[in-house]
Amino acid sequence: MSGEIVQNAGKGMSGIAGGAASFFAGLRWVARNPRWWFIGLIPALLALVLYILAFVLLAIYVGDLTRFFTPFAEGWPEGLRTIFRFLIGVLIFAVGLVLAIKTYVSVTLAIGDPFYEKLSEQVERDHGGLPEGPDVPLWRSIVRSVRDSVIIMGYVLALTIPLFVLGFVPVVGQTVVPVLGAMVSGFFLAVELTGLPLERRGMLRRERFALLRANKGAALGFGVVAFLIFLIPLAVVVTMPAAVAGSVILVRRHLVPAAAGGHAALIALGCVVRGDTRHYEHVADLCAEGLMRVALDTGVPVLNGVLAVERFEDAEARAGGSHGNKGEEAAMAALEMVNLLERLP
């Protein structure tokens, strides 16, 4: 028996389209499962309350902060000093808002790790079953999640601050910078949101980074769509459960095959010929059951091109002879399945 491999396209335009489709597939999943949407909403609301409290405290102490950062303005005329410190206060709020936008997902995932773990597992079950992976204690998973979130936030801030400064450059700041900012934010959103399903498959942070870099199209398609939707006021709170669900779909359809060697579909080709006994029927049935199990366990389409025939001549007739080519038919079916999965919600 032999296998043919159809390479997964996690790059380029098809990858971008597939990544974007995964996010909307997550939206549809939570729409069909409102109970899980509500469960996933709890940590998002808790994080929102924390950020509101933080901004209330910032509003209370912004005067003290502006005086702390501008001691040199004490000798200025009162009117000029007031206007200058007001502008500094506005800048402090703007920086705080940018930081809130950049860190909200990380904080929400850290707070809601137990909630999103359960939601993520349910999406896996609905799309073929939980994969086999290392059994990690809950406390260790939470610690790892918080640590990874802090590291990712560091990367995001290190890249966002220079872009924020470049935003004041005429023309470039209004054209190139917003596009680069969306791409950077989108990529790291994909890194954070795919953490749960990829950790479930035994992949640590560095391995996850490498996988997403190798599949930039799918990562950017998913992450940029999430980033743009999250810019809508309160949309990040409402759609956070959908983003978690969509990340599982992204992993299963576009990243897991790549992690397993670039397989988007598998084709099993072979031949079982009847002998003096009827054992060949048993062999053929078990072969079909085994291939079906592979498809269910991995979520990768598996095409069964194993023939059960009376004579070798019958197999030859179906391998490019008078009865067509069953291998070619299986390959065409595999390509159709890959294309169909990229279009499905």
N, C-alpha and C positions, 0 to 999 in steps of 0.2 A: 504494500500500500504506500502511496506517495502523497505529498501535499504540495499545493500551489499556494502562493502567498500574494495577496493584493495589498500593495503598500498604502498605508494611511497617509492622507494629505492633511497634516496638521499645520501646514504652512501655506502661504499665499492666500489668494482670494477665497478659495474653497474653505480653507481653515478659518478665515475671518468670518465667513458666512455661517459655518458650522458652530463657531464659538458664540456668535450673536444668537443663533437659533436655540442654543442650549439655555441661555438666560430666559428667553420667552417660554421655553418648554418648562422651566422651573415655575414661572408665573402660572402656567396652565395647571401644573401639578398641584400647587397650593389652592388654586381655585376649585379643583375637584376634591380637595382634602382640607376643608376649612378648619377642622379641629387642629390639624398640624400647623396651619397658618397662625392660629391663636397661640399655640404653644411657642412657636418661634417669635411671636410678637412680644412676649413677656420681657426677654433680655433687652430687646431693642428699646422698649419703653423705659426700662430701668436706666439704660445708658442715657437716654434723652433727658430724664429727670436729673441725672448727675451733671450733664452738660448745662442744663438750665440753671442749676444751683451754682455752678462754677461761674457762669456769666453774671448772675446776680451778685456774687461776691466781687467779681471784677468791676461791676458798676459801682459798688459801694466804695471800693478802695482805689479806683482809677485816679482820683485826685492825688492820693498819696504816692501812687506809682509815677505819675507825671512829675511831681515835685522831686522824687528820688532820682529820676533820670535826667532832670534838667536843673541841677543846682546852679549852673552858670547863668540862668535867666533871672536870678533873684534881683540883680541890680538893674534890670531893664525897666522901661516905663510900664506902668501897670496894664495899659491897654494892649501893648505889644506882647507882654508876658502872658496875658490871659489868652489872646488869640493863639499864640505859639503852643501853649500847653494844651489848649483845646484840640489843636491839630495832632499833637502827640497822643492825646487820649483816643482820638479817632483811629490813629495808626495802631495803637495797642489793641483796640477792639478788632480792627481788621486782621491783625496778625492772629489774635485769638480765634477769630472765625475761621481763618485758613487752617489753623492747627486743629480746630474741632472737626472740620470737614475731612482732613487727612487722617485723623486718628479715630474717628467714630467707629468705623468698621472693626478696627483692631480691639478697641475697648469692648464693643458689643460682643465680639466673638469670645473674648476672654471671660466676660461676665456670663455669657450664655453657653459655655462649652458643654455642660451636661444636657441642656435643652437641644442644642443643635446637633449633638452627637446622636440623640434619639431620632430627631427629624431626618438626619442624613442616613441613618440605618434604614428607616422606613422607605426612603426613596430608593435605596439599593434593593430592598426586597421587591418593590414594585417594578424594578427594571432588571430582574433576573436573579436576585438573591445576594446575600452578603458574601463578599470574597473572603477567602482564607487569609488570615494575617496574624501577626503577633498579638498575644493577649497582654495588653498593657493595662495596669491598674488605673482606675479613674483619677486618683490624686496625681499620679505621674503624668497622665495625659494633660491634666489642667496646668501643671507646672510647666510642661513643655510648651503648651499652647501660649501661656503668658510670656515665656522667654522668647519664643519665636516672634510673637506680636511686637515685643519691645525692639527686637533686632530689625524687623521689617519696618517699623515706624522710624527707626534711625536711618535706614536707607532712604525712605520716602522723604524725610526732612532734609537729608543731605542733598537730595536732588531737587527738592521743591524750593528751597531757599534761593539758590542761584537763579532758578526760573522766575521766582517772584521779583528779584532785583532786575532781571532782564525785561520783565514786563513793563518797566518804565522807559525802556528804550523806544523811541519813535519807530513806527512801522513794524519793526521786528516784534515788539511787545504786543502788538495788536494782531499779528498774523501767525508768525512761527511759534511763539511761546505758548499760546492756548492749545495748539495742536500737540506740541511736545508735552505739555502738562497733562493733557488728556491721555496720551499714550503711556506716560510714566505712571500716572495714577491708576490707569486701567490695568497695566501689567501687574502692579503690586496688589491691586484688588484681587486679580485672578490668583496670585500667589497665596494670599490670605484665605480666600474662600475655598480653594481646593485643598487646603491643609488637612481637613478632616478626612475626606475620602482617600487622599493619597497616604496619609499616616496609617489608615486602616489597611493599606496594602504594603505596609512596612517601609515606606519611604520617608527618610528624614529630610530636614530643611534643605540641605545642600543638594540632595538628589531631586527634590521637588523643583528647586530653582533650575537645575540643569534640564529637567524634563520640559519645563515651561519655556525655557530659552530655545530649546530644540523645536518647540511647537508655538512659535511666537504668533502665528496667524490666529490659531484657535484661542490663545491666551488673550490677545489684544481684542479679538472680536467679542469675547465674553466680557472682559474687564472694562473696555471703553463704553460698551452699552450700559453696564452697571454704573459706571462713573457718571455718565450723562443723566441717567435716571435719578441717581442719588443727589444730583444738583437741584432737582425740584424740591421745594420746601416740604419737609416731612415725608417725602417719598422713600427716603432711605429707611425710615422706621417701618413703613407699611410693606415695603418690598424686600426687606432683609430675609424673611423666611424663604421667599422665592429665589433669592440669590443663592442661599445655601442649597436649596433643592436643585437649582440649575447647575451649581458647581459639581454635584454628583453626576448629573447627566453629561456634563462636559468631560469629566474624567472617564466615564464609561464609554462614551462614543468616540472621543478624540484623543485622550491621553493614555488610557490603560492599554489600548493596542500598541501605541508607540512605546510604552514602558516595557511591554512584553516582546519587543523586537520589531515593531513597525507593522503589526498585523491588523488590517482592517477587516479581513475575512479569511477563512480557511476553506480549502477544497480538499476533500479526501477522495483519492482515486485508487481503484484497485479492482480485484475480481475474485469472486468465490465461485468455484466450479463444483458442480455436483459430482460426488464420487460414487462408490458402491453403496454408501449409506446415505441417510437424509441429514447427516450432521451439518451439511452446508447451510441448511435453513437456520439452524441454531446459531451458527457463526455469523451469518448475515444479519440476523435479528439483533444479536449482541453488539455488533458493529454499529448498527443504526442507533441503538440505545446509547452507546458510548458517545457517539458524535452529538447526539441531542443533549447529553449531559454537559459536554464541553461548551456548547452554545449557551445553555442556561446558566452555567457557572461563571462564564466570562463575559457574556453579553456580546460576544463577537459572532457574526453570522458564520455558520458552518454548513457547507454544501456537501451533500452525500453523493459522491459519484462512484460508489462501490457497486459493481454489478454482481448479481447472483444469476448464474447461467447454467445451462445443461452441459455445454461443451465449450472448448476453447474457441472454436470457430464462431460461436455466438458472440463471445466477447470481442473478437477481432472485427466482426461486422458492426459493432457499436462503438468502435474506437477508430473511426475514420473510414469505415467500410460502407457496405450497402445500407446499413441502418443508422447512418449518421455518426456523429462524434459526441458521445456523452460527456467527455472531458471538456470539450469546447462549450457545450451547453451549460455545464456547471460553472465554468469561468465567467460566461456572460451573465448568468444568474447572480454570481457573486458581485460583479460590478454593479448590477442593478440594485442589489441589496445595499451596497455601500452608498450609492447615490441616494437611495430612498431614505436611509437612516439619517443622512445629513439634512434632508428636507423635513423629516418628521418632527413634530413638536416634542 
